[in-house]
Every structure is written in structure tokens, then in C-alpha cells.
Amino acid sequence: MPEMWSRRNVLTMAAAAALLTACRSEKPGAVASDGSVTVTHAFGETTIPKPPTRVVSAGLNDADFLLSVGVVPVAVTDWFGGEPFGVWPWAQPRLGGATPAVLSLADGMPIKEIAAARPDLIVATNAGLDADTYTALKAIAPTIPQSGRSAFFEPWRDQADLIGQAVYHHADMNSLIDGVGAAFTKVRDDHPQFADRTVLLLDGRLEPGGARVSGPAWRREFLTAMGLTVADADGLIPRDRLTPVLDGADVVIWTTESDEEQAALLADPAVAQSRATPQNRNVFTGKELAGAIAYASTLSYPVVADKLPPMIAAALG
């Protein structure tokens, strides 16, 4: 008898495993036979039983990716800029009159506010989740955290891929990703003068210790895609090295958000003494373009591809 029961248990377990495999899809983003989608991420897997209708955007820029495939969140996390509902101009029309609740990560994950939104999916790919916070969120609704490369600001394609899977728009998201790549390639083809020209991408404000290169490194890849060569600099450029580093670039892009920030940079001796200043090789972005570069999304990168190249071309001459 024990042996018989053992064989039966094995068969039962095998059948259950086969059923689970049949229900799940092996291809990322594909819908399984039971109508669900399973997404693999930093903390394991999340299964979304059906297309979500009440999505909370809990990450800093997750709403852009959601809106790009027509998913309007019931709550959006405000990052910076003070834009209405935490949504920047390039994405505002996609709200379609919706008025999502506005969340903030300033004091940690707003668990109570998220629960109050009654979500059926929580997207938190750019929210710095740890295991405990993920556990708290998934007790409210299926939750999609980061893929695992970084708690904050993992490469934008990874972020887009996870979100596209979770909201049943994987193919649509892949098309948008390809479209961004094509837009930057067109910039390269339309601007042969960008070849062999070195560009430096810096934050729009100086820190006490110097100037910070906009990073991580993947955030500067769009410049390479446009045909430029990214300067060999990373992290904080110390003040005593700032002028020579600026001198080594053909064009210096400062992600300034206001005229006041631009004036402060030009008044700084290290910037004023660099060759970029008298030769007009500085590019000051303005608020919307600075935001678009920072958001690095399927909605914001087309803005970058449209607005930044003429500014670079003018600086080059």
C-alpha cells in the first residue's frame, strides 16, 4: 500500500506540474491558456490573472510606459517637476481627462494610499523595492517590481519589457521600443556631422564638489545611437578637473530646467573659463527636454530625438 500511494502521489504531482506548465506561457508576455500572464522579476514571479483595469504606477517613471500602451493608471507617483498629476507634457494627452491620485516616494512607499486606490495591478519597476516592501505590496494586488539589475533606474528597455508583459501589451511595447531605436537612428543618418564628435551629458546644477555626469551609463546610450561619441567621464567630475574635462568635449549638454540654472552655470568660474562657453558649445536643455532625458521612456525619448539634435547641431557649428 505505501508503495502504491507513493506512485499515486508522484502521478498526481506530475499531473499538477503539467497543468501548471500548460497554464503558464513560456514566451514572455504571451497569454496562457487560462488567460493569465506570468512575469519574472527580481523577487520571483507574478501572475496576473486577466488584463488589469485599475493599475497603480508606484515607480518614479512607470506611468510613462503604461500610458504609452494606452493604460491609464488610477494613481501616479510624482517624481519631480510639479507637473499635473505627476505626468509630463509629452504624456498629458494620454490621460484623456482622467485625474489619477498622486503618490510620492519621499517618505517611503505609500502603502495605505496604494491600497486605497483598490488596484488590480501595482507596477513598481522604478521604485527601489526591497523584499519586505514587495511582500507588503503583493498582499494588496499582483505587483511588478524591478527585473533585478537595479532597484532604481534599470535600463529603460528592461523596464518597458516588464510593464508591457504585465498589462497584456508586450507586442505593442516592443513596437514602441523599436520605434525609439529607429528615431535615434534617423537622427544619426540625418546628421553626419555628429560622427567622431564627443559629447558630455551633465546634470543641470553643479554640486559642491563639481559637476555630475548624467548616469548610469545606459542613460547616455541614446547619444551614441544618434552617432555621437560619449566622453569618457562618469560620476562626479571634481571641480579642479572640471575645466579640462569640459575642454575635451566638442559639445557639453547641461540638463538645466530653468534660466536661473543656466545663469548659475555660466557664472561659475570653471564653466566660464572652459572653451565651450566662449565658443557656444554648451547646450542648455530647458525643463521639458531635461525631463524627457531623465524619464528615458517610450514616450519621452521621441521628444529627445526631436528637440535635442538641432541644439547639438547648432553648438557644433
TIZATI-324027 format. One record per residue (C-alpha): residue number from 1; x, y, z. Coordinates in pm, whole numbers, plus 50000, padded with zeros to 5 digits. Last residue first. Example, Ala and Ser with C-alpha at 12.3 -4.5 7.8 and 13.67 -1.06 7.14 Angstrom:
2
{pt 2 {51367 49894 50714}}
{pt 1 {51230 49550 50780}}
//
This chain:
317
{pt 317 {52850 57483 46420}}
{pt 316 {52876 57210 46663}}
{pt 315 {52656 57402 46905}}
{pt 314 {52390 57447 46636}}
{pt 313 {52396 57076 46554}}
{pt 312 {52359 56991 46923}}
{pt 311 {52054 57216 46955}}
{pt 310 {51903 57075 46637}}
{pt 309 {51960 56720 46772}}
{pt 308 {51790 56782 47111}}
{pt 307 {51428 56855 47019}}
{pt 306 {51303 56566 46807}}
{pt 305 {51505 56269 46934}}
{pt 304 {51458 56391 47292}}
{pt 303 {51082 56418 47246}}
{pt 302 {51081 56066 47096}}
{pt 301 {51267 55958 47414}}
{pt 300 {50989 56081 47642}}
{pt 299 {50708 55844 47543}}
{pt 298 {50894 55512 47530}}
{pt 297 {51083 55622 47838}}
{pt 296 {51408 55781 47948}}
{pt 295 {51241 55993 48219}}
{pt 294 {51560 56194 48278}}
{pt 293 {51610 56286 47913}}
{pt 292 {51246 56388 47880}}
{pt 291 {51264 56590 48200}}
{pt 290 {51565 56785 48078}}
{pt 289 {51383 56840 47748}}
{pt 288 {51078 56975 47927}}
{pt 287 {51271 57198 48168}}
{pt 286 {51524 57373 47945}}
{pt 285 {51809 57196 47770}}
{pt 284 {52116 57413 47798}}
{pt 283 {52365 57317 47525}}
{pt 282 {52719 57449 47569}}
{pt 281 {52938 57474 47260}}
{pt 280 {52898 57850 47232}}
{pt 279 {53270 57903 47157}}
{pt 278 {53306 58144 47451}}
{pt 277 {53148 57883 47684}}
{pt 276 {53283 57553 47550}}
{pt 275 {53642 57669 47583}}
{pt 274 {53614 57642 47962}}
{pt 273 {53678 57951 48173}}
{pt 272 {53309 58031 48227}}
{pt 271 {53235 57675 48335}}
{pt 270 {53511 57661 48597}}
{pt 269 {53444 58022 48701}}
{pt 268 {53070 57966 48770}}
{pt 267 {52858 58248 48630}}
{pt 266 {52766 58043 48322}}
{pt 265 {52639 57766 48546}}
{pt 264 {52430 57998 48762}}
{pt 263 {52281 58164 48454}}
{pt 262 {52171 57825 48316}}
{pt 261 {52014 57729 48647}}
{pt 260 {51826 58059 48659}}
{pt 259 {51707 58017 48300}}
{pt 258 {51539 57696 48411}}
{pt 257 {51545 57316 48395}}
{pt 256 {51911 57264 48307}}
{pt 255 {52020 56929 48168}}
{pt 254 {52364 57058 48065}}
{pt 253 {52488 56924 47732}}
{pt 252 {52853 56992 47652}}
{pt 251 {52966 56980 47288}}
{pt 250 {53303 56904 47132}}
{pt 249 {53427 56765 47462}}
{pt 248 {53783 56785 47593}}
{pt 247 {53751 57145 47713}}
{pt 246 {53476 57039 47955}}
{pt 245 {53712 56782 48104}}
{pt 244 {53988 57045 48128}}
{pt 243 {53753 57288 48308}}
{pt 242 {53612 57033 48551}}
{pt 241 {53933 56883 48683}}
{pt 240 {53975 57102 48994}}
{pt 239 {53597 57094 49045}}
{pt 238 {53589 56719 49067}}
{pt 237 {53387 56539 48794}}
{pt 236 {53129 56333 48980}}
{pt 235 {53020 56004 48826}}
{pt 234 {53148 55914 48482}}
{pt 233 {53372 56052 48210}}
{pt 232 {53499 55913 47881}}
{pt 231 {53302 56145 47656}}
{pt 230 {53016 55989 47458}}
{pt 229 {53083 55970 47085}}
{pt 228 {52794 56091 46871}}
{pt 227 {52605 55898 46605}}
{pt 226 {52249 55939 46737}}
{pt 225 {52267 55590 46889}}
{pt 224 {52576 55703 47079}}
{pt 223 {52373 55987 47228}}
{pt 222 {52094 55745 47318}}
{pt 221 {52348 55543 47514}}
{pt 220 {52389 55817 47774}}
{pt 219 {52131 55680 48017}}
{pt 218 {52291 55335 47980}}
{pt 217 {52598 55472 48163}}
{pt 216 {52417 55536 48491}}
{pt 215 {52420 55833 48468}}
{pt 214 {52422 56203 48399}}
{pt 213 {52777 56317 48466}}
{pt 212 {52790 56518 48785}}
{pt 211 {52968 56852 48807}}
{pt 210 {53193 56959 49095}}
{pt 209 {53235 56902 49468}}
{pt 208 {52972 57147 49589}}
{pt 207 {52733 57016 49324}}
{pt 206 {52681 57200 48997}}
{pt 205 {52328 57203 48860}}
{pt 204 {52194 57097 48520}}
{pt 203 {52329 56744 48536}}
{pt 202 {52586 56664 48270}}
{pt 201 {52598 56494 47929}}
{pt 200 {52937 56528 47755}}
{pt 199 {52957 56487 47378}}
{pt 198 {53247 56397 47152}}
{pt 197 {53222 56438 46775}}
{pt 196 {53350 56149 46565}}
{pt 195 {53029 56138 46361}}
{pt 194 {52778 56409 46455}}
{pt 193 {52836 56589 46122}}
{pt 192 {52654 56300 45951}}
{pt 191 {52330 56441 46096}}
{pt 190 {52030 56296 45911}}
{pt 189 {52155 55937 45938}}
{pt 188 {52232 55973 46308}}
{pt 187 {51895 56136 46377}}
{pt 186 {51728 55859 46180}}
{pt 185 {51899 55602 46402}}
{pt 184 {51761 55782 46708}}
{pt 183 {51407 55761 46573}}
{pt 182 {51451 55397 46469}}
{pt 181 {51558 55299 46820}}
{pt 180 {51257 55475 46967}}
{pt 179 {51031 55297 46720}}
{pt 178 {51179 54959 46809}}
{pt 177 {51092 55022 47174}}
{pt 176 {50742 55127 47070}}
{pt 175 {50697 54808 46869}}
{pt 174 {50818 54604 47167}}
{pt 173 {50562 54780 47383}}
{pt 172 {50280 54689 47144}}
{pt 171 {50394 54327 47141}}
{pt 170 {50403 54312 47520}}
{pt 169 {50066 54479 47569}}
{pt 168 {49899 54245 47819}}
{pt 167 {49949 54486 48111}}
{pt 166 {50218 54281 48287}}
{pt 165 {50414 54195 47973}}
{pt 164 {50443 54555 47858}}
{pt 163 {50548 54661 48206}}
{pt 162 {50828 54405 48222}}
{pt 161 {50957 54489 47873}}
{pt 160 {50945 54864 47928}}
{pt 159 {51157 54838 48241}}
{pt 158 {51411 54616 48070}}
{pt 157 {51422 54856 47773}}
{pt 156 {51473 55150 48009}}
{pt 155 {51785 55008 48168}}
{pt 154 {51746 54986 48549}}
{pt 153 {51674 55314 48718}}
{pt 152 {51615 55217 49080}}
{pt 151 {51646 54876 49244}}
{pt 150 {51897 54779 48978}}
{pt 149 {51959 54472 48762}}
{pt 148 {51680 54265 48916}}
{pt 147 {51377 54292 48690}}
{pt 146 {51231 54570 48904}}
{pt 145 {50898 54517 49079}}
{pt 144 {50566 54401 48927}}
{pt 143 {50296 54355 49191}}
{pt 142 {49978 54147 49197}}
{pt 141 {49747 54323 49445}}
{pt 140 {49731 54429 49811}}
{pt 139 {49937 54147 49966}}
{pt 138 {50171 54197 49670}}
{pt 137 {50253 54541 49805}}
{pt 136 {50357 54431 50153}}
{pt 135 {50571 54148 50015}}
{pt 134 {50741 54386 49773}}
{pt 133 {50812 54623 50060}}
{pt 132 {50973 54343 50258}}
{pt 131 {51180 54217 49965}}
{pt 130 {51322 54557 49876}}
{pt 129 {51167 54783 49617}}
{pt 128 {51360 55075 49472}}
{pt 127 {51055 55224 49299}}
{pt 126 {51142 55202 48930}}
{pt 125 {50970 54876 48833}}
{pt 124 {50680 54938 49069}}
{pt 123 {50364 54850 48875}}
{pt 122 {50079 54753 49106}}
{pt 121 {49793 54556 48949}}
{pt 120 {49429 54501 49050}}
{pt 119 {49436 54830 49234}}
{pt 118 {49191 54943 49503}}
{pt 117 {49323 55304 49514}}
{pt 116 {49302 55291 49895}}
{pt 115 {49562 55013 49898}}
{pt 114 {49807 55243 49721}}
{pt 113 {49739 55522 49967}}
{pt 112 {49797 55289 50261}}
{pt 111 {50125 55152 50121}}
{pt 110 {50282 55488 50044}}
{pt 109 {50635 55350 49974}}
{pt 108 {50891 55563 50154}}
{pt 107 {50871 55919 50281}}
{pt 106 {50955 56096 49954}}
{pt 105 {50806 55813 49748}}
{pt 104 {50505 56022 49649}}
{pt 103 {50156 55943 49520}}
{pt 102 {49914 56145 49308}}
{pt 101 {49562 56010 49253}}
{pt 100 {49470 55988 48888}}
{pt 99 {49251 56251 48722}}
{pt 98 {49147 56111 48384}}
{pt 97 {49067 56361 48108}}
{pt 96 {49223 56156 47832}}
{pt 95 {49532 56079 48037}}
{pt 94 {49710 56025 47706}}
{pt 93 {49714 56399 47638}}
{pt 92 {49944 56450 47941}}
{pt 91 {50221 56215 47821}}
{pt 90 {50452 56455 47636}}
{pt 89 {50358 56732 47879}}
{pt 88 {50478 56549 48196}}
{pt 87 {50253 56346 48427}}
{pt 86 {50283 56385 48806}}
{pt 85 {49908 56451 48825}}
{pt 84 {49975 56799 48685}}
{pt 83 {50353 56859 48664}}
{pt 82 {50550 56965 48971}}
{pt 81 {50885 56896 48805}}
{pt 80 {50994 56592 49000}}
{pt 79 {50891 56230 49062}}
{pt 78 {50517 56216 49123}}
{pt 77 {50387 55860 49157}}
{pt 76 {50067 55802 48959}}
{pt 75 {49736 55652 49075}}
{pt 74 {49439 55516 48877}}
{pt 73 {49679 55448 48591}}
{pt 72 {49574 55497 48227}}
{pt 71 {49686 55203 48012}}
{pt 70 {49704 55308 47647}}
{pt 69 {50035 55150 47554}}
{pt 68 {50242 55469 47605}}
{pt 67 {50038 55549 47914}}
{pt 66 {50179 55250 48097}}
{pt 65 {50536 55327 47995}}
{pt 64 {50507 55688 48104}}
{pt 63 {50336 55589 48429}}
{pt 62 {50640 55385 48536}}
{pt 61 {50855 55698 48577}}
{pt 60 {50911 55718 48952}}
{pt 59 {50759 55381 49038}}
{pt 58 {50422 55317 49205}}
{pt 57 {50202 55336 48895}}
{pt 56 {49877 55187 49026}}
{pt 55 {49673 54994 48771}}
{pt 54 {49297 54952 48793}}
{pt 53 {49179 54771 48479}}
{pt 52 {49419 54478 48466}}
{pt 51 {49405 54223 48182}}
{pt 50 {49343 53884 48348}}
{pt 49 {49502 53654 48607}}
{pt 48 {49828 53850 48654}}
{pt 47 {50087 53603 48774}}
{pt 46 {50395 53739 48948}}
{pt 45 {50725 53556 48952}}
{pt 44 {51045 53557 49157}}
{pt 43 {51167 53852 49361}}
{pt 42 {51380 54025 49096}}
{pt 41 {51131 53964 48813}}
{pt 40 {50953 53701 48605}}
{pt 39 {50609 53792 48471}}
{pt 38 {50325 53543 48435}}
{pt 37 {50027 53630 48215}}
{pt 36 {49684 53480 48268}}
{pt 35 {49403 53384 48031}}
{pt 34 {49382 53020 48141}}
{pt 33 {49558 52903 47826}}
{pt 32 {49849 53138 47886}}
{pt 31 {49880 53488 47740}}
{pt 30 {50220 53571 47594}}
{pt 29 {50426 53839 47765}}
{pt 28 {50743 53639 47793}}
{pt 27 {50720 53310 47600}}
{pt 26 {50696 53000 47819}}
{pt 25 {50330 53066 47889}}
{pt 24 {50173 52935 48203}}
{pt 23 {49854 52732 48205}}
{pt 22 {50014 52435 48030}}
{pt 21 {50308 52438 48269}}
{pt 20 {50074 52446 48567}}
{pt 19 {49874 52158 48423}}
{pt 18 {50189 51956 48368}}
{pt 17 {50302 52025 48723}}
{pt 16 {49966 51915 48856}}
{pt 15 {49980 51595 48651}}
{pt 14 {50329 51523 48778}}
{pt 13 {50220 51580 49137}}
{pt 12 {49927 51346 49094}}
{pt 11 {50147 51082 48930}}
{pt 10 {50401 51109 49213}}
{pt 9 {50126 51085 49471}}
{pt 8 {49983 50778 49301}}
{pt 7 {50323 50613 49295}}
{pt 6 {50369 50683 49667}}
{pt 5 {50022 50554 49744}}
{pt 4 {50104 50228 49568}}
{pt 3 {50435 50197 49757}}
{pt 2 {50264 50263 50089}}
{pt 1 {50000 50000 50000}}
//
